């Protein structure tokens, strides 16, 4: 310790005149402390550059931002494909059950038995509200110009009475040339989507492009498609009546826009020819 604290004099002389130019008093302890602090500050600066700047991507084995973004996107795509594959398996199984006269399997997740009492109470409240809502809508639709009157069974699509799935402004019109096979109807996010005709749910599931999609099969080989929903209220195999709530609108970047299609004998038709939105 005495040697560490011993004072020394560092002097610089002019080589020609031998005059003293500069001097400094120091000790071994001061020298060690100075260079130790310089080393720590340099190490901290290098660590900060690596952690907080893109220089870290130059380290071998460290993924860059593009690689990390691709990893996240691929994981999301894989998860979506797995969900879609499971739903297609359930969809095909339910089709087989329906064709054989059996009851289809619930596509949604199984209900937690621990919350069964609470779930049943919610469903009872939902059906009561749904019935009251249907009565209110049916009263409003009594003077609807799109509800055509006819006697007997309809013989063509022109004789069917279509119920507007939602009320709103038509934002995108029917245009098969640009692959617009239906209409896009603007409505408030969270609006209830209603069945256009009496029918049976033949498919109900989630897609990457259009969120939750529900297909209804009707008489006269007519199918209606309801896309861009954030929640489905009916399951595959369920029978629904015209004006009955089947979904809740709102999904993705087109939240509040229902994509509605009508297919007759396998060909798309313009919904605006039969419904006033």
N, C-alpha and C positions, 0 to 999 in steps of 0.2 A: 504493500500500500504506500510506503514511503517513496518507492521508486515511481509509482504511478502519479503521485502528487508532486514529484520533484519538478521544479520549473526549469525550462530551457529557453534559449533565445535563438530565434531563427532570423538571420540577418542577410540582406542582399546588398552587395557592394558593387560599385562601378568598376568594371574590369580595367579601365584606363587610369582613373584617378584614385581608385581604391576608397572613394568616399562612400559612406553608408547611404543607401537609397531607401531601404525599407527594412523594418524589423518587426517581429511579433514574439511575444512571450507566450509560451504554451507548455503543456505537460502531456505525458502519455495518456492520462485519463481524458483530457480534452480532445486529443486526437481520436481515441477510440470512440468517444461519445459522438463526435462530429460525423465520422464515417459510418457509424451505426445508424444515426438518424437519416443520413443520405440514403443508405441501403434500404431502410424501411419505407421511406417516402417513395423511392423508385419502385419498390415492389408493389406498394399500394397503387401507384399510378398505372403500372402495367396491368394489374388485376382489374382496375376500373376500366381500362381500355378494352380488355377482353370481354368483360361482363356487359358493359353498356354500349358498345359500339359493334358494327358489323365485322370487326376484326376477328371475332370469335368463330366466324364461319370459315376462316382460314385454317383452323385447327383440324388436323386429320381426324375423320370419324364424326365430326360435329355436323348435324344436318342444317342446311340453310333454310331460310324462310319458305321458299317455294316447296322444298321437300316436306317440311312440316305441314304446310297447307294441304299438299296432296295427300299426306297420311290421314289428316282429319277428314277431308272430303271422301276419300276411299272408305274410311270407317263408316261414315254416314251412309254412303251408297250401299255398302254391304249390309248394314242394319236394315235399310229400307227394302232391299231385295229379299232378305230373310223374312221380314214381315209379310211382304207381298207373296212369297212362295208359300208361307204357312196359310195365308188367306185363300190362295188358289186351291190348295189341297182341301181345305174345309169347304170351299165353294163346290168343287167337284164331288166331294163326298155328300154334300147336301143335295146336289142335283140327283145323285143316284138314289138317295133316300126318298126324295119327292117323287121320282118316277116309280119307285117301288111301293109307294103308299105309306112310307114311314115318316115319322116326325123329324124335321131337320135339327141338326145340332146347333146350339147357340154359338155364333161366331165371336161374340164379345167374350171378354175374360170372365171366368167363373166368379160368382158372387162370394164374398167372404162370409162364411157361416157365422163368424163372430158378430157381424153387423147385419144379420138377416132381418131382425125385427125392425131396425131403423130403415133398411132398404125397402121392406114391404110397405112401411108407412109412407115413404117418399113416393113409391109407385102408385099407391092408392090416391094420394093427393094429386099426382100428375094426371091420372086418368080422369079425375073429376074436373080439373081445370081444362083438360083437353076437350071434354064433352061440352062444357060451357062455351069454350072458344068456338067449337064447331057450330053450335047453335047460333052464336052471334054472327059468324061469317055467313051461314046459310041465310039468315035474315037479310044481310047486306046484299047477297047475291040474287035475291028474288027479282030485282029489277035489272040484273046484269044483261046487257045486250048480247053477250057471247053465249048465254045459256039458251040454246035453241030448244023449242018444244017439238016433240014428235010423239006419235002413238005407235005402240008395238016395239019390237026389237029393231035396233038400227041395222041397216043393210050396208052402210059404207061409212068411211071416216067423216064425210060431210054431215052425217046425221047424228054424230056423237056430240055430247055436251061436255066441253072441256072446262075444267076449273082452273083459274090462274094460279100457278104455284106460288107466286109472290106478286105483290103490287109494287110497281116502280117504273122507271124509265128504261126503255130498250137502248142500251149503250152500244151493242154490236149486233148488226142484223144478219139474217140468214144469207150466206154466200158460199155455196159449195165449191166454186172455182178457187177460192182462197182457203179451202178446207174449214170454213166456218159452217158446221153442220147443224147449228142451232142458233139461238139468240142468247145474248148476255143481258140480264135484267138487273139494273142497279137497285139495291134495297139497303136498308140500314143493317150494319153488322149485328148478327144475333137474331135476325128475323126468322120466323118459322116458315119452313118450306112445306107446301101442302101437295097432296097427290092430285094430278090433273084428271084422272079417271079412276074408276074402280079397277082394282087389279091385284096382282100378287108380286111380292118382292122376289126377283130371280137372282139378283146379285147385290151385294152391299159390302163395300170395302174401301180401303185407302189406297191412293195412287200418288206417285211423286208429282205428276203434272197437275192434277186437279183435286187434290185433297180427298175427302170422303165422297164417294160416288155411289148412287143408288139407282138401280134399274127396275122399272115396273113393267110387267107384262099384262096387256089388256086384251079384250076381245077384238075380233077382226084382225088378228095378227099385228097389233099395234103395240109399240114399246115406247115408253117415255124415259128419258135419262136426266138425272139431276146431279150436276157436278159442282165442285168448289164449295163443299160443306165442311164445317168444322166438327159436326157431331151428327150421328145418325140415330133416329128414334125407332126404327124398325129393323127387323132381322130378316134374313133369307127365309122364305116360305110364309111370311106373314101376309094375310089378306088385308087390304086397305080399301077405304071408300074415298070417293072424290071429295076433296076438301079436308081430308084427315092429315094431321101433322105427321111428317115422315122424317124431317131433318131440320138442322139449324144452319143457316147460311153463314159463311165467313171463313176463309182459309187462304193462307199465302199472301202473295202480293196483290191479288184481286179480291181482297176481303170486302164483302158486301156486294159481290157480283155473282148472281146465280147463272150458271151455264145450263140452259134447258134445251133439250132436243126431243123431237118427235120422229119416230121411225114407223113407216107403214109398209108392211111386206118386205122388210129389209132395205128400204130406201128412205133417206131423210126427207122430211117435208118442212115447209116454212111454218113455224108455230104461230106467227102473226096472222096467218090465214084463218085460224080457228080460235085465237085467244086475244082479247084486248087487255094488255098489261097495265 
